[in-house]
Amino acid sequence: QRNIWTIQRNARHLLNVVNQILDFRKIENNKMMLTLKQVDIVQFTQEILSYFETYAETEKIVYKFRTATPHQQLWIDTDKIEQVLLNLLSNAFKYTHEGGNIEVSLKTGHNDAYRSALKDYFEIDITDNGIGIDKNKIEQIFERFYQIDNDMTQSNFGTGIGLHLSRSLVELHHGIIKAENREDGQGTRFIIRLPFG
């Protein structure tokens, strides 16, 4: 059963990579179109999180989910936001060691500083206690093909087009995505804010 799960996970990952490349080219050529529909973003996020439950158990990673609201309707392109969440969760698991923890939390927010539809937003936070990112290079991780040189790994590893594509897809939704190192300990927090309406 574990071998079947591994094959399924790897096949899904390969399909996701192919879709990323195709979407990357569409965005580069300004031909990306969103297909929006109204969904319960809480239930939608939970379903995507379930893809990683078996992996979390295998790697002995504590995997938590918190939400400030049990249900929330939001207009999104489900395929595109799924790609974003898969990218961020894959990175969180990739760079979190055995025995570490990953937490996904959902909430609503309001910020008058935003001069757009983003004044009222839905926020998805993905927090880990992994290797973290050099604070002077944290914005660069969203650039295409950026290579991170991390002292803890003593090696370079690439973010490929994953994070660059994720930012592009979120911005097509008139949202924002950002990363920050945790102030309460080692690790990274990715924050996605998507507008209501």
Secondary structure, 3 states (H helix, E strand, C coil): CHHHHHHHHHHHHHHHHHHHHHHHHHHHCCCCCCCCEEEEHHHHHHHHHHCCHHHHHHCCCEEEEEECCCCCEEEECHHHHHHHHHHHHHHHHHCCCCCCEEEEEEEEEECCCCCCHHHEEEEEEEEECCCCCCHHHCCHHHCCCCEEEECCCCEEEECCCHHHHHHHHHHHCCCEEEEEECCCCCCEEEEEEEECC
